[in-house]
Amino acid sequence: MPRAKKVAEPHPEPEPVCGGGDPRPGGGITLSAQQLSTLLHEMRNPLTALSTLAKLLQKRLPPDDRNHWIGLSIEQECKHLQDLLAELERLDGIPAPLQLRPLSLADLLREWSPIYQALAEAQGHRFQAVLPPFLPPVLADPRALRQVLDNLIDNACKYTPPPGDIQLRVEVKPAEEARGSSASSCQEVWIAVCDNGPGIHPENLERIFDPFFRADPSKPGQGLGLAISRDLAAQMGGDLEVESSPQGSCFRLRLLTAQ
């Protein structure tokens, strides 16, 4: 059965960047003040409570206790989420400025993969990260990149019935191969998050990147994750696309290399 494919609406394509320049296009997701206020209120209160409980857990346990480390990890993840909420506040008509710089993708994925594995296993899934032997540095904002991958992993876990297989894999391609152009000798890095869930209905593919769209209203969430991820990908000079079939879905993030 042919795979349905949805590519994000094209943003103004930046000039290929190899070692310098700023590929960020303009634009952003505009949310009403009321929508933002409601979302932030609903998210901040439980997040503050969780952070407080994590600190209490650390105080009550000796530093060499494994649960002390778990409490510290929870507190750090709460801080990460609080940073993301601050970014969300800036989406009210003004896209948050990203700090694009060369990043070691291999180092970042080695750091983040254990977190993704724990998240997947907690929901009854298997997780695998597949990286090539060599990865060139990418031009990206570390917080934005983390947010995009967080959203993609969360979606894969949420919409895949357990026990499922969640895979994060990375490929390096010549830019002309990836975009069908022979004008550039740059490379591009593609980060794919794939699952073996039931797939996305073809009608929903047309709206999958729309703010507040939810393919399954019974699932938790506000329908913002993919919309924000697509916007952040564009701000980093890349894009985000999805392929889906009844055998599973695969979201692919394209980033420019910094070489």
C-alpha positions as CSV (number, residue, x, y, z in Angstrom):
1,M,0.0,0.0,0.0
2,P,1.6,3.4,-1.0
3,R,2.6,5.5,1.9
4,A,0.8,8.8,2.4
5,K,3.3,11.7,2.7
6,K,2.8,15.2,4.0
7,V,5.5,17.8,3.7
8,A,5.3,20.9,5.7
9,E,4.2,24.0,3.8
10,P,7.4,25.5,2.3
11,H,8.9,28.5,4.1
12,P,11.2,30.8,2.1
13,E,14.2,28.6,1.4
14,P,17.4,30.0,2.9
15,E,20.6,30.0,1.0
16,P,22.5,26.8,1.9
17,V,24.9,27.5,4.8
18,C,28.2,25.7,5.2
19,G,30.1,27.2,8.1
20,G,28.4,30.5,8.6
21,G,25.4,32.7,8.0
22,D,22.0,32.8,9.5
23,P,19.3,30.7,7.6
24,R,16.4,31.7,9.8
25,P,13.3,32.7,7.8
26,G,10.7,34.9,9.3
27,G,7.3,34.0,10.5
28,G,5.9,32.2,13.5
29,I,2.8,30.7,15.1
30,T,0.4,33.3,16.4
31,L,-1.8,32.4,19.4
32,S,-4.4,34.6,21.1
33,A,-3.5,36.0,24.5
34,Q,-6.4,34.0,26.0
35,Q,-5.2,30.7,24.6
36,L,-1.7,31.4,25.9
37,S,-2.9,32.4,29.3
38,T,-5.0,29.3,29.7
39,L,-2.3,26.9,28.5
40,L,0.4,28.4,30.7
41,H,-1.8,28.4,33.7
42,E,-2.7,24.8,33.2
43,M,0.9,23.8,32.7
44,R,2.7,25.9,35.3
45,N,0.8,24.7,38.4
46,P,1.4,21.0,38.2
47,L,5.0,21.6,37.0
48,T,5.8,23.7,40.0
49,A,4.3,21.1,42.3
50,L,6.4,18.3,40.6
51,S,9.6,20.4,40.9
52,T,8.9,21.0,44.6
53,L,8.3,17.3,45.3
54,A,11.5,16.4,43.4
55,K,13.5,18.8,45.7
56,L,11.8,17.3,48.8
57,L,12.8,13.8,47.6
58,Q,16.4,14.8,47.3
59,K,16.4,16.3,50.8
60,R,15.1,13.1,52.4
61,L,17.5,10.7,50.7
62,P,21.2,10.3,51.0
63,P,23.2,11.4,47.9
64,D,24.4,7.9,47.2
65,D,20.8,6.6,47.0
66,R,19.7,5.9,43.4
67,N,16.4,7.6,44.1
68,H,18.2,10.8,45.0
69,W,19.6,10.8,41.4
70,I,16.1,10.2,40.1
71,G,14.8,13.2,42.1
72,L,17.6,15.4,40.7
73,S,16.8,14.3,37.1
74,I,13.1,15.1,37.7
75,E,14.1,18.6,38.9
76,Q,16.3,19.2,35.9
77,E,13.6,18.1,33.5
78,C,11.2,20.5,35.3
79,K,13.6,23.3,34.7
80,H,13.8,22.3,31.0
81,L,10.0,22.4,30.8
82,Q,9.9,25.8,32.5
83,D,12.3,27.1,29.9
84,L,10.0,25.8,27.2
85,L,7.0,27.6,28.8
86,A,9.0,30.8,28.6
87,E,9.5,30.2,24.9
88,L,5.8,29.5,24.5
89,E,5.0,32.9,26.0
90,R,6.9,34.5,23.1
91,L,4.7,32.9,20.5
92,D,2.1,35.6,20.9
93,G,2.8,37.0,17.4
94,I,6.6,37.4,17.9
95,P,8.7,34.3,17.2
96,A,11.3,33.6,19.8
97,P,14.8,34.5,18.6
98,L,17.0,31.4,18.3
99,Q,20.7,31.2,19.0
100,L,21.9,29.2,16.0
101,R,25.4,27.8,16.4
102,P,27.4,24.7,15.4
103,L,26.4,21.8,17.6
104,S,27.7,18.3,18.0
105,L,24.6,16.3,17.3
106,A,26.3,13.0,18.3
107,D,27.1,14.3,21.8
108,L,23.6,15.7,22.2
109,L,21.9,12.5,21.1
110,R,24.1,10.4,23.4
111,E,23.0,12.7,26.2
112,W,19.3,12.7,25.3
113,S,18.8,9.1,24.2
114,P,18.7,7.6,27.7
115,I,16.0,10.0,28.6
116,Y,14.0,9.0,25.6
117,Q,14.6,5.4,26.3
118,A,13.2,5.8,29.8
119,L,10.2,7.7,28.6
120,A,9.4,5.0,26.0
121,E,9.9,2.1,28.4
122,A,7.7,3.8,31.0
123,Q,4.9,3.6,28.5
124,G,5.6,0.0,27.5
125,H,7.6,0.6,24.4
126,R,11.0,-0.4,23.1
127,F,13.4,2.4,22.1
128,Q,16.4,2.3,19.7
129,A,18.7,5.1,18.6
130,V,20.6,4.4,15.4
131,L,23.5,6.8,14.6
132,P,26.1,6.7,11.8
133,P,29.7,6.4,12.7
134,F,30.4,10.0,11.9
135,L,28.0,13.0,12.3
136,P,29.0,16.5,11.1
137,P,28.1,19.4,13.4
138,V,24.7,20.9,12.7
139,L,23.6,24.5,12.7
140,A,20.9,24.7,15.3
141,D,19.6,26.1,18.6
142,P,20.1,23.4,21.3
143,R,16.9,24.2,23.2
144,A,14.8,24.3,20.0
145,L,16.3,21.1,18.8
146,R,15.6,19.4,22.1
147,Q,12.0,20.7,22.0
148,V,11.4,19.3,18.5
149,L,12.7,15.9,19.4
150,D,10.9,15.9,22.7
151,N,7.6,16.5,20.8
152,L,8.3,13.9,18.2
153,I,9.2,11.2,20.8
154,D,6.2,12.1,22.9
155,N,3.9,11.8,19.9
156,A,5.3,8.5,18.9
157,C,4.9,7.1,22.4
158,K,1.4,8.5,22.8
159,Y,-0.1,7.3,19.6
160,T,1.6,3.8,19.5
161,P,-0.3,1.1,21.3
162,P,2.1,-0.7,23.7
163,P,4.2,-2.7,23.3
164,G,5.6,-0.7,20.4
165,D,8.9,0.1,18.7
166,I,10.1,3.7,18.7
167,Q,13.2,4.4,16.7
168,L,15.4,7.5,16.4
169,R,17.7,7.3,13.4
170,V,20.0,9.8,11.8
171,E,21.2,10.0,8.2
172,V,23.6,12.4,6.5
173,K,22.9,13.3,2.8
174,P,24.3,15.7,0.2
175,A,22.1,18.7,0.0
176,E,21.5,18.2,-3.7
177,E,20.3,14.6,-3.0
178,A,17.9,15.8,-0.3
179,R,16.4,18.7,-2.2
180,G,17.0,17.7,-5.9
181,S,19.4,20.6,-6.5
182,S,23.0,20.5,-7.8
183,A,23.6,24.1,-6.7
184,S,25.1,23.3,-3.3
185,S,27.8,21.0,-2.0
186,C,26.6,21.2,1.6
187,Q,25.4,18.3,3.6
188,E,22.1,17.9,5.4
189,V,21.3,15.9,8.4
190,W,18.0,14.1,8.7
191,I,16.7,13.0,12.1
192,A,13.8,10.5,11.9
193,V,11.5,9.5,14.7
194,C,9.6,6.4,13.6
195,D,7.0,4.1,15.2
196,N,5.0,1.0,14.3
197,G,1.7,2.4,15.4
198,P,-1.6,2.5,13.4
199,G,-0.5,5.5,11.3
200,I,-2.2,8.8,10.5
201,H,-5.4,8.9,8.5
202,P,-4.7,10.6,5.1
203,E,-7.3,13.3,5.8
204,N,-5.5,14.2,9.1
205,L,-2.2,14.5,7.3
206,E,-3.4,17.7,5.7
207,R,-3.8,19.3,9.1
208,I,-1.2,17.5,11.2
209,F,0.9,20.6,11.6
210,D,-2.0,23.0,12.3
211,P,-2.0,24.6,15.7
212,F,-4.5,23.0,18.1
213,F,-5.3,20.1,15.7
214,R,-5.6,16.8,17.5
215,A,-6.0,13.6,15.4
216,D,-7.3,11.8,18.5
217,P,-9.1,14.1,21.0
218,S,-9.0,11.3,23.6
219,K,-5.2,11.6,23.9
220,P,-3.7,14.1,26.3
221,G,-2.3,17.4,24.9
222,Q,-3.3,20.6,23.3
223,G,-2.4,19.9,19.7
224,L,0.5,22.4,19.8
225,G,3.6,20.1,19.7
226,L,3.8,19.5,15.9
227,A,2.9,23.0,15.0
228,I,5.6,24.4,17.3
229,S,8.1,21.8,16.0
230,R,7.5,22.7,12.4
231,D,7.9,26.4,13.2
232,L,11.2,25.8,15.1
233,A,12.5,23.6,12.3
234,A,11.9,26.4,9.8
235,Q,13.6,29.0,12.1
236,M,16.7,26.7,12.2
237,G,16.7,26.7,8.3
238,G,15.4,23.2,8.0
239,D,12.0,21.6,7.7
240,L,9.8,18.9,9.1
241,E,7.9,16.3,7.1
242,V,5.9,13.1,7.8
243,E,5.2,9.8,6.1
244,S,2.6,7.5,7.4
245,S,0.9,4.2,6.6
246,P,-1.2,1.7,8.5
247,Q,2.1,0.1,9.6
248,G,3.4,3.3,11.3
249,S,4.5,6.9,11.0
250,C,7.9,8.5,10.5
251,F,8.6,12.2,11.2
252,R,11.8,13.6,9.6
253,L,13.6,16.7,10.7
254,R,16.1,18.3,8.2
255,L,18.9,20.4,9.5
256,L,21.8,22.1,7.7
257,T,25.3,21.2,8.7
258,A,27.7,23.8,10.0
259,Q,30.7,22.6,7.8
